[in-house]
């Protein structure tokens, strides 16, 4: 079956532009997570959803970052007025439900802000 | 803020050697997961440990959860080049609105030389 997909895989944008990163979770998975990962480091939690409800957004760095999952399936992470420090790998993961269930990670979107 | 300290950050060994990776926190987690990540891919779950003092074995890999559920270790016996990768521990939040949220350690980059 299909795993978690993310698009675009690579995004280069100029400083000050807005970007939208998409995550398509495994069908039927209730929970969806967004992380940011630096090379060779562990993922850093950004936010997560159960169904369409955003449960925790404590990891979003500032108010330029927002996320939504309006129909409880596909999610979009939006970064407004991008800055060079936003350059990173953004990963999405989904799990059957919350708790200790396995999280399945997508391939990530490599964002570069020039 | 829950933090997981993972050590060592880098490990370079010869094929056939044994190694241990440590994951420590001052916080209690409901469970702890270990992931392995290869270059260009997302993390993939190896094991979840739930009970304090629990030991799980996966072929040459042995995972242990501390009695107080604050620390864990991963021991690899007779390492092989195929074990090369980024190893990540992740604590699962115990409850509340962040139930299921993963807090990752910084990761251990393991290189096994033939």
gemmi code that builds the backbone of each chain (N, CA, C; Angstrom):
import gemmi

chains = {
    "A": [
        ("UNK", (0.827, -1.190, 0.000), (0.000, 0.000, 0.000), (0.861, 1.239, 0.000)),
        ("UNK", (0.259, 2.384, -0.295), (1.011, 3.624, -0.373), (1.411, 4.069, 1.020)),
        ("UNK", (2.614, 4.625, 1.109), (3.082, 5.180, 2.363), (2.730, 6.639, 2.441)),
        ("UNK", (3.405, 7.342, 3.323), (3.208, 8.777, 3.476), (3.920, 9.475, 2.319)),
        ("UNK", (3.221, 10.372, 1.666), (3.861, 11.115, 0.583), (3.885, 12.603, 0.918)),
        ("UNK", (4.901, 13.252, 0.404), (5.054, 14.677, 0.636), (5.406, 15.358, -0.683)),
        ("UNK", (4.921, 16.583, -0.827), (5.256, 17.339, -2.031), (5.346, 18.828, -1.697)),
        ("UNK", (6.213, 19.545, -2.390), (7.208, 19.001, -3.310), (8.338, 18.308, -2.545)),
        ("UNK", (9.166, 17.546, -3.197), (10.310, 16.931, -2.535), (11.417, 17.959, -2.295)),
        ("UNK", (11.515, 18.903, -3.193), (12.514, 19.967, -3.066), (11.843, 21.295, -3.391)),
        ("UNK", (12.162, 22.306, -2.593), (11.589, 23.625, -2.832), (12.672, 24.658, -2.573)),
        ("UNK", (12.945, 25.456, -3.600), (13.865, 26.575, -3.449), (13.038, 27.845, -3.596)),
        ("UNK", (13.143, 28.718, -2.640), (12.359, 29.940, -2.670), (13.215, 31.113, -2.214)),
        ("UNK", (12.771, 32.285, -2.611), (13.510, 33.483, -2.204), (12.987, 33.966, -0.854)),
        ("UNK", (13.870, 34.547, -0.109), (13.513, 35.108, 1.189), (12.326, 36.058, 1.044)),
        ("UNK", (11.362, 35.910, 1.923), (10.183, 36.770, 1.902), (8.970, 36.153, 1.222)),
        ("UNK", (9.187, 35.064, 0.472), (8.074, 34.395, -0.188), (7.386, 33.439, 0.784)),
        ("UNK", (6.123, 33.132, 0.491), (5.390, 32.132, 1.270), (5.538, 30.775, 0.593)),
        ("UNK", (5.588, 29.717, 1.396), (5.624, 28.369, 0.840), (4.588, 27.496, 1.535)),
        ("UNK", (4.090, 26.524, 0.784), (3.122, 25.566, 1.331), (3.641, 24.164, 1.059)),
        ("UNK", (3.794, 23.402, 2.110), (4.295, 22.031, 2.015), (3.140, 21.078, 2.296)),
        ("UNK", (3.039, 20.060, 1.456), (1.879, 19.170, 1.547), (2.283, 17.803, 2.063)),
        ("UNK", (1.388, 17.219, 2.847), (1.584, 15.864, 3.364), (0.327, 15.051, 3.124)),
        ("UNK", (0.490, 13.882, 2.530), (-0.618, 12.968, 2.292), (-0.352, 11.720, 3.143)),
        ("UNK", (-1.081, 11.554, 4.247), (-0.771, 10.440, 5.163), (-1.274, 9.113, 4.626)),
        ("UNK", (-0.939, 8.056, 5.333), (-1.466, 6.735, 5.005), (-2.970, 6.761, 5.253)),
        ("UNK", (-3.718, 6.202, 4.307), (-5.168, 6.221, 4.399), (-5.650, 5.578, 5.701)),
        ("UNK", (-6.523, 6.275, 6.385), (-7.074, 5.733, 7.622), (-6.312, 6.105, 8.877)),
        ("UNK", (-5.153, 6.708, 8.709), (-4.382, 7.111, 9.888), (-4.997, 8.369, 10.506)),
        ("UNK", (-5.224, 8.272, 11.805), (-5.882, 9.359, 12.519), (-4.925, 10.510, 12.811)),
        ("UNK", (-3.695, 10.145, 13.213), (-2.748, 11.160, 13.695), (-1.746, 11.530, 12.613)),
        ("UNK", (-1.450, 12.809, 12.543), (-0.492, 13.333, 11.556), (0.423, 14.317, 12.272)),
        ("UNK", (1.711, 14.166, 12.020), (2.729, 14.951, 12.717), (3.614, 15.677, 11.709)),
        ("UNK", (4.038, 16.861, 12.071), (5.033, 17.597, 11.300), (6.294, 17.768, 12.151)),
        ("UNK", (7.454, 17.519, 11.498), (8.748, 17.686, 12.146), (9.670, 18.466, 11.223)),
        ("UNK", (10.706, 19.031, 11.823), (11.780, 19.653, 11.053), (13.061, 18.943, 11.465)),
        ("UNK", (13.885, 18.596, 10.484), (15.079, 17.811, 10.801), (16.312, 18.409, 10.147)),
        ("UNK", (17.323, 18.703, 10.959), (18.621, 19.127, 10.445), (19.430, 17.886, 10.098)),
        ("UNK", (20.362, 18.021, 9.196), (21.169, 16.897, 8.732), (21.897, 16.224, 9.893)),
        ("UNK", (21.727, 14.927, 10.017), (22.423, 14.176, 11.054), (21.880, 14.355, 12.448)),
        ("UNK", (20.727, 15.002, 12.561), (20.102, 15.260, 13.870), (18.733, 14.576, 13.951)),
        ("UNK", (18.197, 14.502, 15.164), (16.864, 13.965, 15.331), (15.803, 14.953, 14.898)),
        ("UNK", (14.641, 14.460, 14.474), (13.546, 15.358, 14.090), (13.099, 16.212, 15.267)),
        ("UNK", (12.720, 17.436, 14.965), (12.236, 18.389, 15.964), (10.737, 18.552, 15.751)),
        ("UNK", (9.952, 18.274, 16.782), (8.494, 18.336, 16.682), (8.013, 19.742, 16.373)),
        ("UNK", (7.073, 19.854, 15.446), (6.452, 21.142, 15.138), (5.006, 21.185, 15.614)),
        ("UNK", (4.181, 20.226, 15.111), (2.772, 20.237, 15.448), (2.160, 18.896, 15.114)),
        ("UNK", (0.961, 18.615, 15.678), (0.295, 17.396, 15.255), (-1.215, 17.510, 15.336)),
        ("UNK", (-1.861, 16.636, 14.578), (-3.307, 16.605, 14.435), (-3.841, 15.207, 14.757)),
        ("UNK", (-5.012, 15.190, 15.382), (-5.848, 13.999, 15.395), (-7.081, 14.352, 14.578)),
        ("UNK", (-7.305, 13.565, 13.530), (-8.337, 13.951, 12.564), (-8.039, 15.384, 12.086)),
        ("UNK", (-9.011, 16.252, 12.134), (-8.779, 17.624, 11.646), (-8.375, 18.576, 12.766)),
        ("UNK", (-8.377, 18.087, 13.980), (-8.092, 18.952, 15.128), (-6.597, 19.039, 15.416)),
        ("UNK", (-6.101, 20.243, 15.497), (-4.698, 20.459, 15.832), (-4.549, 20.320, 17.339)),
        ("UNK", (-3.832, 19.273, 17.773), (-3.750, 18.942, 19.188), (-2.658, 19.713, 19.921)),
        ("UNK", (-1.599, 19.986, 19.193), (-0.431, 20.595, 19.848), (0.356, 21.337, 18.788)),
        ("UNK", (0.525, 22.620, 18.963), (1.337, 23.399, 18.010), (2.485, 24.082, 18.732)),
        ("UNK", (2.856, 23.518, 19.851), (3.882, 24.148, 20.678), (5.254, 24.194, 20.020)),
        ("UNK", (5.492, 23.349, 19.018), (6.791, 23.314, 18.371), (6.943, 24.273, 17.203)),
        ("UNK", (5.865, 24.920, 16.804), (5.967, 25.892, 15.699), (6.843, 27.049, 16.169)),
        ("UNK", (7.883, 27.391, 15.408), (8.884, 28.362, 15.886), (8.337, 29.755, 16.151)),
        ("UNK", (7.411, 30.204, 15.325), (6.841, 31.549, 15.472), (5.556, 31.613, 14.652)),
        ("UNK", (4.936, 32.775, 14.629), (3.626, 32.873, 13.993), (3.693, 32.920, 12.471)),
        ("UNK", (4.880, 32.827, 11.894), (4.965, 32.690, 10.427), (4.626, 31.263, 9.990)),
        ("UNK", (4.673, 30.341, 10.940), (4.397, 28.931, 10.658), (2.964, 28.600, 11.059)),
        ("UNK", (2.267, 27.906, 10.170), (0.927, 27.442, 10.493), (0.681, 26.123, 9.776)),
        ("UNK", (-0.278, 25.376, 10.267), (-0.603, 24.096, 9.650), (-2.098, 23.870, 9.734)),
        ("UNK", (-2.593, 23.115, 8.777), (-4.000, 22.764, 8.798), (-4.197, 21.375, 8.222)),
        ("UNK", (-5.325, 20.803, 8.592), (-5.713, 19.473, 8.093), (-7.245, 19.481, 8.020)),
        ("UNK", (-7.799, 20.265, 7.123), (-9.225, 20.608, 7.166), (-10.189, 19.430, 7.073)),
        ("UNK", (-9.835, 18.375, 6.375), (-10.745, 17.239, 6.229), (-10.220, 15.990, 6.924)),
        ("UNK", (-9.231, 16.189, 7.760), (-8.708, 15.061, 8.516), (-7.855, 14.105, 7.716)),
        ("UNK", (-7.409, 14.540, 6.542), (-6.541, 13.676, 5.735), (-5.281, 14.447, 5.360)),
        ("UNK", (-5.278, 15.062, 4.185), (-4.117, 15.817, 3.732), (-3.883, 17.019, 4.646)),
        ("UNK", (-2.596, 17.302, 4.862), (-2.238, 18.445, 5.700), (-1.289, 19.356, 4.931)),
        ("UNK", (-1.370, 20.635, 5.252), (-0.478, 21.618, 4.657), (0.229, 22.397, 5.762)),
        ("UNK", (1.532, 22.487, 5.640), (2.344, 23.332, 6.524), (2.721, 24.565, 5.710)),
        ("UNK", (2.344, 25.726, 6.205), (2.608, 26.969, 5.488), (3.606, 27.807, 6.258)),
        ("UNK", (4.583, 28.320, 5.533), (5.552, 29.250, 6.131), (5.430, 30.556, 5.368)),
        ("UNK", (5.084, 31.606, 6.092), (4.945, 32.917, 5.465), (6.247, 33.705, 5.607)),
        ("UNK", (6.479, 34.550, 4.623), (7.648, 35.463, 4.676), (8.899, 34.687, 5.072)),
        ("UNK", (9.246, 33.700, 4.267), (10.350, 32.803, 4.605), (11.650, 33.554, 4.853)),
        ("UNK", (12.432, 32.971, 5.735), (13.754, 33.490, 6.076), (14.778, 32.378, 5.848)),
        ("UNK", (16.039, 32.752, 5.710), (17.076, 31.756, 5.433), (17.141, 30.714, 6.535)),
        ("UNK", (16.880, 31.088, 7.758), (16.940, 30.136, 8.871), (15.828, 29.092, 8.805)),
        ("UNK", (14.859, 29.284, 7.909), (13.800, 28.288, 7.739), (14.263, 27.123, 6.870)),
        ("UNK", (15.406, 27.246, 6.239), (15.928, 26.175, 5.384), (16.150, 24.912, 6.213)),
        ("UNK", (15.559, 23.815, 5.778), (15.648, 22.564, 6.535), (14.907, 21.472, 5.767)),
        ("UNK", (14.973, 20.253, 6.295), (14.143, 19.159, 5.812), (12.888, 19.146, 6.684)),
        ("UNK", (11.734, 19.207, 6.051), (10.475, 19.154, 6.775), (9.856, 17.778, 6.527)),
        ("UNK", (9.602, 17.069, 7.616), (9.086, 15.699, 7.515), (7.690, 15.620, 8.119)),
        ("UNK", (6.893, 14.806, 7.470), (5.549, 14.509, 7.951), (5.518, 13.039, 8.336)),
        ("UNK", (4.741, 12.713, 9.331), (4.558, 11.320, 9.738), (3.096, 11.104, 10.078)),
        ("UNK", (2.633, 9.871, 9.914), (1.276, 9.561, 10.338), (1.284, 8.269, 11.136)),
        ("UNK", (0.293, 8.138, 11.990), (0.141, 6.899, 12.751), (-1.333, 6.560, 12.847)),
        ("UNK", (-1.590, 5.279, 13.127), (-2.968, 4.795, 13.173), (-3.785, 5.641, 14.144)),
        ("UNK", (-3.180, 5.894, 15.297), (-3.770, 6.797, 16.268), (-2.651, 7.321, 17.134)),
        ("UNK", (-2.958, 8.116, 18.137), (-1.917, 8.640, 18.997), (-1.378, 7.563, 19.920)),
        ("UNK", (-0.495, 7.944, 20.810), (0.074, 6.991, 21.747), (1.342, 6.361, 21.224)),
        ("UNK", (1.567, 5.110, 21.572), (2.842, 4.453, 21.254), (2.820, 3.758, 19.903)),
        ("UNK", (1.830, 4.058, 19.092), (1.798, 3.439, 17.780), (2.945, 3.952, 16.906)),
        ("UNK", (3.370, 3.081, 15.997), (4.460, 3.424, 15.101), (4.085, 4.623, 14.246)),
        ("UNK", (5.023, 5.556, 14.108), (4.847, 6.663, 13.188), (5.572, 6.322, 11.894)),
        ("UNK", (4.879, 6.492, 10.799), (5.427, 6.238, 9.477), (5.797, 7.588, 8.861)),
        ("UNK", (7.055, 7.712, 8.513), (7.555, 8.989, 8.028), (7.541, 9.069, 6.498)),
        ("UNK", (7.276, 10.265, 6.023), (7.376, 10.525, 4.603), (8.798, 10.835, 4.196)),
        ("UNK", (9.036, 11.025, 2.899), (10.389, 11.265, 2.395), (10.906, 12.661, 2.690)),
        ("UNK", (9.997, 13.553, 3.096), (10.418, 14.897, 3.459), (10.405, 15.874, 2.295)),
        ("UNK", (10.358, 17.147, 2.629), (10.521, 18.244, 1.670), (11.751, 19.025, 2.090)),
        ("UNK", (12.719, 19.092, 1.185), (13.934, 19.884, 1.455), (13.661, 21.316, 1.026)),
        ("UNK", (13.570, 22.209, 2.006), (13.310, 23.619, 1.728), (14.617, 24.404, 1.802)),
        ("UNK", (14.884, 25.164, 0.756), (16.044, 26.053, 0.731), (15.561, 27.463, 0.474)),
        ("UNK", (15.895, 28.355, 1.380), (15.514, 29.762, 1.236), (16.764, 30.553, 0.893)),
        ("UNK", (16.729, 31.207, -0.264), (17.923, 31.934, -0.725), (17.793, 33.430, -0.485)),
    ],
    "B": [
        ("UNK", (9.860, 21.475, 29.537), (10.215, 20.917, 28.223), (10.920, 19.584, 28.424)),
        ("UNK", (10.439, 18.563, 27.714), (11.070, 17.261, 27.826), (12.236, 17.189, 26.869)),
        ("UNK", (13.374, 16.697, 27.355), (14.560, 16.551, 26.526), (15.083, 15.132, 26.637)),
        ("UNK", (15.629, 14.637, 25.538), (16.287, 13.343, 25.533), (17.730, 13.558, 25.109)),
        ("UNK", (18.644, 13.180, 25.960), (20.066, 13.283, 25.655), (20.542, 11.945, 25.123)),
        ("UNK", (21.042, 11.960, 23.897), (21.481, 10.714, 23.286), (22.998, 10.769, 23.128)),
        ("UNK", (23.654, 9.660, 23.437), (25.112, 9.622, 23.302), (25.572, 8.227, 22.906)),
        ("UNK", (26.703, 8.117, 22.209), (27.474, 9.240, 21.671), (26.803, 9.802, 20.424)),
        ("UNK", (27.264, 10.943, 19.982), (26.699, 11.539, 18.780), (27.246, 10.854, 17.529)),
        ("UNK", (28.521, 10.461, 17.598), (29.162, 9.768, 16.479), (29.820, 8.494, 16.997)),
        ("UNK", (29.779, 7.447, 16.190), (30.393, 6.181, 16.547), (30.928, 5.550, 15.273)),
        ("UNK", (32.249, 5.333, 15.241), (32.880, 4.724, 14.076), (33.629, 3.491, 14.553)),
        ("UNK", (33.205, 2.323, 14.103), (33.781, 1.077, 14.610), (34.075, 0.118, 13.469)),
        ("UNK", (34.790, -0.938, 13.793), (35.086, -1.980, 12.820), (34.033, -3.073, 12.883)),
        ("UNK", (33.836, -3.723, 11.770), (32.915, -4.866, 11.697), (33.268, -5.895, 12.773)),
        ("UNK", (32.242, -6.381, 13.465), (32.454, -7.402, 14.486), (32.508, -6.846, 15.903)),
        ("UNK", (32.691, -5.546, 16.036), (32.734, -4.934, 17.373), (31.314, -4.783, 17.926)),
        ("UNK", (31.244, -4.637, 19.241), (29.980, -4.368, 19.920), (29.892, -2.884, 20.243)),
        ("UNK", (28.676, -2.377, 20.410), (28.505, -0.972, 20.747), (27.219, -0.768, 21.535)),
        ("UNK", (27.187, 0.335, 22.265), (25.981, 0.700, 23.010), (25.694, 2.183, 22.815)),
        ("UNK", (24.445, 2.491, 22.556), (23.971, 3.872, 22.448), (23.048, 4.133, 23.618)),
        ("UNK", (23.201, 5.313, 24.221), (22.435, 5.638, 25.421), (21.478, 6.795, 25.154)),
        ("UNK", (20.368, 6.755, 25.864), (19.339, 7.771, 25.728), (18.848, 8.085, 27.141)),
        ("UNK", (19.033, 9.316, 27.582), (18.715, 9.676, 28.965), (17.845, 10.920, 29.047)),
        ("UNK", (16.971, 10.942, 30.046), (16.095, 12.089, 30.248), (15.804, 12.263, 31.730)),
        ("UNK", (15.434, 13.461, 32.103), (14.965, 13.699, 33.469), (13.448, 13.502, 33.551)),
        ("UNK", (12.820, 13.313, 32.397), (11.365, 13.156, 32.334), (10.975, 11.690, 32.192)),
        ("UNK", (9.782, 11.392, 32.648), (9.238, 10.049, 32.489), (8.419, 10.004, 31.200)),
        ("UNK", (8.608, 8.966, 30.435), (7.834, 8.778, 29.219), (6.949, 7.545, 29.358)),
        ("UNK", (5.806, 7.567, 28.677), (4.920, 6.408, 28.732), (5.561, 5.224, 28.016)),
        ("UNK", (6.334, 5.488, 27.006), (7.077, 4.457, 26.297), (8.198, 5.128, 25.527)),
        ("UNK", (9.067, 4.322, 24.974), (10.197, 4.868, 24.247), (10.393, 4.054, 22.975)),
        ("UNK", (10.668, 4.741, 21.909), (10.850, 4.081, 20.625), (12.270, 4.324, 20.114)),
        ("UNK", (12.769, 3.347, 19.376), (14.048, 3.480, 18.676), (13.785, 3.395, 17.178)),
        ("UNK", (14.353, 4.354, 16.451), (14.227, 4.405, 15.010), (15.618, 4.331, 14.376)),
        ("UNK", (15.647, 3.858, 13.132), (16.875, 3.876, 12.337), (16.570, 4.613, 11.045)),
        ("UNK", (17.486, 5.474, 10.660), (17.278, 6.287, 9.472), (18.477, 6.162, 8.549)),
        ("UNK", (18.201, 5.873, 7.291), (19.265, 5.804, 6.287), (19.260, 7.098, 5.479)),
        ("UNK", (20.389, 7.447, 4.856), (20.478, 8.703, 4.096), (19.359, 8.832, 3.071)),
        ("UNK", (18.719, 9.985, 3.052), (17.681, 10.258, 2.066), (16.326, 9.648, 2.392)),
        ("UNK", (16.237, 8.961, 3.517), (14.984, 8.311, 3.898), (14.473, 8.873, 5.210)),
        ("UNK", (13.213, 8.570, 5.523), (12.682, 8.940, 6.826), (13.016, 7.884, 7.864)),
        ("UNK", (12.906, 8.203, 9.153), (13.163, 7.215, 10.201), (12.185, 6.041, 10.104)),
        ("UNK", (12.683, 4.856, 10.441), (11.862, 3.647, 10.441), (11.935, 3.028, 11.832)),
        ("UNK", (10.775, 2.688, 12.369), (10.714, 2.163, 13.731), (11.393, 0.797, 13.845)),
        ("UNK", (12.237, 0.654, 14.886), (12.856, -0.633, 15.197), (12.069, -1.338, 16.308)),
        ("UNK", (11.795, -0.600, 17.381), (11.159, -1.230, 18.540), (10.492, -0.170, 19.412)),
        ("UNK", (9.489, -0.589, 20.166), (8.887, 0.233, 21.210), (9.026, -0.508, 22.536)),
        ("UNK", (9.548, 0.161, 23.547), (9.603, -0.432, 24.886), (8.644, 0.343, 25.774)),
        ("UNK", (7.892, -0.377, 26.584), (6.775, 0.219, 27.305), (6.933, 0.109, 28.828)),
        ("UNK", (7.394, -1.035, 29.282), (7.431, -1.307, 30.715), (8.819, -1.020, 31.286)),
        ("UNK", (8.866, -0.355, 32.433), (10.142, -0.110, 33.085), (10.902, -1.410, 33.298)),
        ("UNK", (12.181, -1.424, 32.915), (12.992, -2.623, 33.056), (12.882, -3.584, 31.884)),
        ("UNK", (12.041, -3.257, 30.938), (11.814, -4.154, 29.798), (13.064, -4.287, 28.934)),
        ("UNK", (13.295, -5.493, 28.455), (14.386, -5.773, 27.517), (13.777, -6.444, 26.291)),
        ("UNK", (14.113, -5.904, 25.116), (13.642, -6.518, 23.870), (14.831, -6.793, 22.979)),
        ("UNK", (14.761, -7.935, 22.301), (15.856, -8.302, 21.394), (15.324, -8.413, 19.979)),
        ("UNK", (16.113, -7.876, 19.056), (15.791, -7.935, 17.641), (17.071, -8.383, 16.952)),
        ("UNK", (17.204, -9.714, 16.763), (18.426, -10.292, 16.195), (19.633, -9.841, 17.017)),
        ("UNK", (20.529, -9.070, 16.461), (21.745, -8.660, 17.170), (21.546, -7.365, 17.969)),
        ("UNK", (20.348, -6.847, 17.968), (20.073, -5.597, 18.679), (19.318, -5.899, 19.963)),
        ("UNK", (19.768, -5.310, 21.070), (19.109, -5.459, 22.361), (18.740, -4.077, 22.869)),
        ("UNK", (17.473, -3.901, 23.210), (16.955, -2.627, 23.682), (16.524, -2.792, 25.136)),
        ("UNK", (16.849, -1.787, 25.949), (16.472, -1.837, 27.350), (15.827, -0.525, 27.760)),
        ("UNK", (14.759, -0.606, 28.542), (14.080, 0.567, 29.078), (14.393, 0.622, 30.565)),
        ("UNK", (14.806, 1.780, 31.064), (15.171, 1.892, 32.462), (13.987, 1.655, 33.393)),
        ("UNK", (14.272, 1.251, 34.605), (13.226, 0.956, 35.577), (12.289, 2.140, 35.787)),
        ("UNK", (12.849, 3.352, 35.780), (12.054, 4.555, 36.021), (11.462, 5.134, 34.743)),
        ("UNK", (11.660, 4.466, 33.632), (11.144, 4.895, 32.311), (11.652, 6.279, 31.931)),
        ("UNK", (12.905, 6.553, 32.306), (13.509, 7.826, 31.911), (14.694, 7.630, 30.967)),
        ("UNK", (15.171, 6.396, 30.840), (16.352, 6.187, 30.024), (16.254, 4.855, 29.303)),
        ("UNK", (17.062, 4.737, 28.256), (17.039, 3.521, 27.463), (18.407, 3.326, 26.829)),
        ("UNK", (18.665, 2.114, 26.403), (19.914, 1.839, 25.711), (19.665, 0.880, 24.560)),
        ("UNK", (20.528, 0.991, 23.570), (20.525, 0.096, 22.413), (21.912, -0.521, 22.323)),
        ("UNK", (21.974, -1.833, 22.376), (23.253, -2.538, 22.273), (23.245, -3.354, 20.992)),
        ("UNK", (24.294, -3.209, 20.197), (24.436, -3.997, 18.974), (25.643, -4.914, 19.145)),
        ("UNK", (25.419, -6.184, 18.924), (26.475, -7.190, 19.027), (27.001, -7.501, 17.635)),
        ("UNK", (28.321, -7.607, 17.534), (28.963, -7.991, 16.262), (28.441, -7.143, 15.111)),
        ("UNK", (28.686, -5.839, 15.197), (28.159, -4.908, 14.209), (28.608, -5.269, 12.794)),
        ("UNK", (27.739, -4.983, 11.846), (28.014, -5.235, 10.430), (27.877, -3.929, 9.648)),
        ("UNK", (28.527, -3.831, 8.489), (28.420, -2.592, 7.693), (26.974, -2.200, 7.399)),
        ("UNK", (26.100, -3.157, 7.285), (24.685, -2.879, 7.031), (23.989, -2.199, 8.193)),
        ("UNK", (24.628, -2.156, 9.367), (24.061, -1.461, 10.529), (24.307, 0.040, 10.454)),
        ("UNK", (25.134, 0.471, 9.527), (25.452, 1.895, 9.388), (24.180, 2.708, 9.195)),
        ("UNK", (24.097, 3.818, 9.914), (22.930, 4.675, 9.794), (22.818, 5.612, 10.977)),
        ("UNK", (21.727, 6.373, 10.998), (21.425, 7.279, 12.107), (20.422, 6.584, 13.018)),
        ("UNK", (20.764, 6.422, 14.269), (19.894, 5.781, 15.251), (19.297, 6.854, 16.155)),
        ("UNK", (17.985, 6.792, 16.315), (17.259, 7.813, 17.053), (16.412, 7.176, 18.140)),
        ("UNK", (16.491, 7.741, 19.348), (15.532, 7.347, 20.369), (14.454, 8.425, 20.420)),
        ("UNK", (13.273, 8.040, 20.807), (12.161, 8.988, 20.873), (11.251, 8.622, 22.031)),
        ("UNK", (11.007, 9.584, 22.911), (10.117, 9.371, 24.041), (8.688, 9.717, 23.661)),
        ("UNK", (7.765, 8.880, 24.082), (6.346, 9.105, 23.804), (5.709, 9.789, 24.998)),
        ("UNK", (5.037, 10.914, 24.772), (4.386, 11.640, 25.859), (3.341, 10.793, 26.556)),
        ("UNK", (3.228, 10.997, 27.856), (2.364, 10.144, 28.666), (0.894, 10.464, 28.536)),
        ("UNK", (0.546, 11.701, 28.252), (-0.878, 11.982, 28.186), (-1.177, 13.431, 27.961)),
        ("UNK", (-2.398, 13.833, 28.212), (-2.832, 15.193, 27.968), (-3.032, 15.431, 26.485)),
        ("UNK", (-3.050, 16.689, 26.101), (-3.278, 17.009, 24.696), (-2.105, 16.613, 23.819)),
        ("UNK", (-0.952, 16.343, 24.417), (0.215, 15.960, 23.632), (0.429, 14.465, 23.629)),
        ("UNK", (-0.596, 13.705, 23.960), (-0.480, 12.252, 23.988), (-0.033, 11.748, 22.626)),
        ("UNK", (1.043, 10.984, 22.618), (1.553, 10.453, 21.372), (2.647, 11.286, 20.748)),
        ("UNK", (2.823, 12.512, 21.220), (3.887, 13.358, 20.684), (5.238, 12.713, 20.969)),
        ("UNK", (6.109, 12.691, 19.978), (7.443, 12.122, 20.132), (8.463, 13.218, 20.379)),
        ("UNK", (9.295, 12.998, 21.379), (10.459, 13.857, 21.605), (11.685, 13.052, 21.224)),
        ("UNK", (12.389, 13.489, 20.192), (13.535, 12.747, 19.689), (14.829, 13.192, 20.366)),
        ("UNK", (15.737, 12.220, 20.502), (17.090, 12.558, 20.884), (17.827, 13.134, 19.678)),
        ("UNK", (19.089, 13.538, 19.919), (19.855, 14.195, 18.856), (20.324, 13.215, 17.787)),
        ("UNK", (20.283, 11.925, 18.103), (20.701, 10.926, 17.132), (22.145, 10.489, 17.308)),
        ("UNK", (22.428, 9.268, 16.909), (23.787, 8.721, 16.896), (24.082, 8.250, 15.488)),
        ("UNK", (25.106, 8.827, 14.888), (25.516, 8.423, 13.548), (26.530, 7.295, 13.694)),
        ("UNK", (26.104, 6.097, 13.281), (26.948, 4.908, 13.398), (27.534, 4.561, 12.040)),
        ("UNK", (28.841, 4.372, 12.001), (29.528, 3.906, 10.799), (30.277, 2.643, 11.154)),
        ("UNK", (29.975, 1.560, 10.437), (30.660, 0.295, 10.655), (31.517, 0.011, 9.437)),
        ("UNK", (32.817, -0.063, 9.656), (33.772, -0.264, 8.568), (34.036, -1.748, 8.346)),
        ("UNK", (34.063, -2.188, 7.074), (34.324, -3.612, 6.785), (35.711, -4.026, 7.245)),
    ],
}
model = gemmi.Model(1)
for chain_id, residues in chains.items():
    chain = gemmi.Chain(chain_id)
    for i, (resn, *xyz) in enumerate(residues, 1):
        res = gemmi.Residue()
        res.name, res.seqid = resn, gemmi.SeqId(i, " ")
        for name, pos in zip(("N", "CA", "C"), xyz):
            atom = gemmi.Atom()
            atom.name, atom.element = name, gemmi.Element(name[0])
            atom.pos, atom.b_iso = gemmi.Position(*pos), 0.0
            res.add_atom(atom)
        chain.add_residue(res)
    model.add_chain(chain)
structure = gemmi.Structure()
structure.add_model(model)
structure.setup_entities()
